[in-house]
Amino acid sequence: MSLTDEQIKEAVREGYTRAVESRSSCCSSADAERVKQVAGLGYATEELENLPAAAVESSFGCGNPLAFTGVEKGDVVLDIGSGAGIDCLIAAEKVGPEGKVIGLDMTPAMIERARVNAREAGADNVEFRMGEADDMPVESDSVDWVISNCVINLAPDKGKVFREVARILKPGGRVSISDIVLGDDLPQEVVSNVDALVGCVAGAIKEGEYLEAMQQAGLVDVEVTERMVYGEKEIEGFLGECCQPDVEDGEGESSCCGSGKGEARDASGCCGSSGDAESSCCGSEKDEASGCCGSDGSGKSPEISAECIAQVAGKVWSARITGKKS
Ligand SMILES: C[S@@+](CC[C@H](N)C(=O)[O-])C[C@H]1O[C@@H](n2cnc3c(N)ncnc32)[C@H](O)[C@@H]1O
């Protein structure tokens, strides 16, 4: 993809602004189907049912980075790319009032939504900071746990992100990340597609390179503890401009727009209210300066062919990756 790092960040910021705004307009409560979809990523149904509905509706993750971690009362947890706050709110329960959770995100609309969700949850041990993963507004040696859910694939300089992770962790501090990684190089048709970037596929790197980047940053005991390999249907879901596999709900609709009825993706892969030509990269012309809506300058993100999706199936997965600072 021939975008600068800043253009990549801007495309991601715009994509997730639209994504979170579409969730607010189409989905007023997390119904049982949505809870089921998100639970499918690795959450316990009960922990989702205890959260504000909007936090569940606006989940864009690809796993549950907190599952099986040893986060304890009193810990300080930092969530990179915290989105609307789902994992921060779950972490807030685990660390208790004597602990602290910091959610970091570079998209203002996400920070706003997360703050509202935290207020609604009554979680006053959570703070959301605006900032970028490769230059975190966080003190060195100050964090017990770094978690992240489907974010680092979106960062143009992953090595820099991991060096920041190593900087902010206390000695012995740990990392638990859910993220999209690859088993093989992607076809150029996918790599150069901005929707596929925002959808967490085009910016992903091979699993081995990911682990190596963590080790090069000084993290140790780096390993993959779980993998969820995606087939064609899930890959199509990712390409619908939200970072989540296309898990069918009871109506057979895409998860892209939550469970709101009538929000199925149209033929172009767009989602209901987020798919209008004014506001969405799925539609017609869009800000070329941001790089959003295609690298060909046509104002459109070209559709990825079914053949290409079939080629990619099985080579993209969500991995849970753990490590620590020595
Ligand atoms: C796929 S969403 C995941 C959100 C959240 N972790 C969740 O599970 O719902 C990606 C989030 O990461 C944020 N993000 C992407 N790149 C970032 C970066 N370089 N620095 C900070 N935040 C970033 C986006 O704004 C968005 O909120």
The ligand as an SDF file (V2000), in Angstrom:
LIG
                    3D

 27 29  0  0  0  0  0  0  0  0999 V2000
  -10.4300   -2.8370   15.6590 C   0  0  0  0  0  0  0  0  0  0  0  0
  -10.6720   -1.5490   16.7720 S   0  0  0  0  0  0  0  0  0  0  0  0
  -10.5590   -2.4260   18.3310 C   0  0  0  0  0  0  0  0  0  0  0  0
  -11.1150   -1.6440   19.4730 C   0  0  0  0  0  0  0  0  0  0  0  0
  -11.1270   -2.3630   20.8090 C   0  0  0  0  0  0  0  0  0  0  0  0
   -9.8220   -2.8560   21.1430 N   0  0  0  0  0  0  0  0  0  0  0  0
  -12.1520   -3.4690   20.8190 C   0  0  0  0  0  0  0  0  0  0  0  0
  -11.7790   -4.6150   21.0520 O   0  0  0  0  0  0  0  0  0  0  0  0
  -13.3290   -3.1890   20.6030 O   0  0  0  0  0  0  0  0  0  0  0  0
   -9.1460   -0.7070   16.6580 C   0  0  0  0  0  0  0  0  0  0  0  0
   -9.0230    0.4810   17.5670 C   0  0  0  0  0  0  0  0  0  0  0  0
   -7.6500    0.8380   17.6300 O   0  0  0  0  0  0  0  0  0  0  0  0
   -7.5060    2.2210   17.4680 C   0  0  0  0  0  0  0  0  0  0  0  0
   -6.1890    2.4030   16.8280 N   0  0  0  0  0  0  0  0  0  0  0  0
   -5.8080    1.9650   15.6240 C   0  0  0  0  0  0  0  0  0  0  0  0
   -4.5250    2.2870   15.3950 N   0  0  0  0  0  0  0  0  0  0  0  0
   -4.0900    2.9440   16.4850 C   0  0  0  0  0  0  0  0  0  0  0  0
   -2.8590    3.5330   16.8560 C   0  0  0  0  0  0  0  0  0  0  0  0
   -1.8000    3.5160   16.0150 N   0  0  0  0  0  0  0  0  0  0  0  0
   -2.7640    4.1510   18.0380 N   0  0  0  0  0  0  0  0  0  0  0  0
   -3.8400    4.1990   18.8940 C   0  0  0  0  0  0  0  0  0  0  0  0
   -5.0420    3.6510   18.5850 N   0  0  0  0  0  0  0  0  0  0  0  0
   -5.1620    3.0230   17.4070 C   0  0  0  0  0  0  0  0  0  0  0  0
   -8.6730    2.6220   16.5970 C   0  0  0  0  0  0  0  0  0  0  0  0
   -8.9820    3.9860   16.7780 O   0  0  0  0  0  0  0  0  0  0  0  0
   -9.7680    1.7070   17.1050 C   0  0  0  0  0  0  0  0  0  0  0  0
  -10.4600    2.2700   18.1730 O   0  0  0  0  0  0  0  0  0  0  0  0
  1  2  1  0
  2  3  1  0
  2 10  1  0
  3  4  1  0
  4  5  1  0
  5  6  1  0
  5  7  1  0
  7  8  2  0
  7  9  1  0
 10 11  1  0
 11 12  1  0
 11 26  1  0
 12 13  1  0
 13 14  1  0
 13 24  1  0
 14 15  1  0
 14 23  1  0
 15 16  2  0
 16 17  1  0
 17 18  1  0
 17 23  2  0
 18 19  1  0
 18 20  2  0
 20 21  1  0
 21 22  2  0
 22 23  1  0
 24 25  1  0
 24 26  1  0
 26 27  1  0
M  CHG  2   2   1   9  -1
M  END
$$$$
